């Protein structure tokens, strides 16, 4: 089974959804046969690397709400994240561009560390208040999972994996993805948003059951019309 997850490291629901999906996967009997693939999806491709205002002013400007309303909305989000074991620090969150963070994740996949780097990027942004467009910070994250820091710096200084990020985003757009997180299971079943863990678990179980070959039960009937458990039309005299 394959699960593709489109997300952005600056998306709070993506981090919450990630944790809930992991809980679902832990409860899935066939979890060892599930391949999880992260895909890139920037919420704002044009976001600057350096932003002179905080997240509350950004929300006020973007959605036409007051600063106090933005603070209240994020406090509700913080409590929701805490219920899933996550520590969101919105007061000190550093708004930035996530393109290079997505490039780092793709680079890390070369070494089998894409999932680990994704987790550290989410944590760096939402909990540790780090600028995840800063190449030194990104290289530190790569080193934390065992990737050579200098190699990571070299990759980040180049345009490597830029086309791959854009390709993933364009594939998502062609699929009709307009928001994240977005989950696609076996290229058949899509789930949008940070759902309860049971939603992911049920979807995986239903697809797993539907794709298993039918079981053949041997018949014990003595009826001469049933041979090897298969009933046939008897020959007419």
Secondary structure, 3 states (H helix, E strand, C coil): CEEEEEECCCCHHHHHHHHHHHHHHHCCCCHHHCEEEEEECCCCCCCCCCCCCCHHHHHHHHHCCCHHHHHHHHHHHHHHHHHCCCCCCCCCCCCCCCHHHHHHHHHHHCCCCHHHHHHHHHHHHHCCCCCCCCHHHHHHHHHHCCCCHHHHHHHHHCCCCHHHHHHHHHHHHHCCCCCCCEEEECCCEEEECCCCHHHHHHHHHHHHHHCCCCCCCCCCCCCCCEECCEECCCCCC
